């Protein structure tokens, strides 16, 4: 056994893996934040979305719902539509994690850019 990581005894067959771990952790500590163009764009879009959501929430708070909107909503809710029932069931089924997780792998691979954590 060899003391590759301070305080941790490592067997000979695990030395290469432990060496990779040491190099990975030292690289993680010394690397600086490097935003690529796509990352900067995603951050900018997320900030824009949050700002627009805040503005929309403020507008909704200041402008109460009109009586006409309430009447339309109640009229739509009173109708029993089998098509809308099936659509809601389909969306509920698709949003199940057991369905979404396997679908995420091909989508991530087809994007051309995979991020490994």
DARA-V913914 format. One line per field, one symbol per residue. ss: DSSP state (h for helix, s for strand, l for the rest). phi: phi as a letter, one per 40 degrees, with the letter a starting at -180 (. if undefined). Layout:
ss = ???
phi = ???
This chain:
ss = lssssllssslhhhhhhhhhhhhhhhhhhhllllllhhhhhhhhhhhhhhhhhhhhhhhhhhllllhhhhhhhhhhhhlllhhhhhhhhhhhhhllhhhhhhhhhhhhhhlllllll
phi = .bcccdgbcbcdcbcccccccccccccccccbcbccccccccccccccccccccccccccccbcccccccccccccccccbcccccccccccccccdccccccccccccccgabbbc
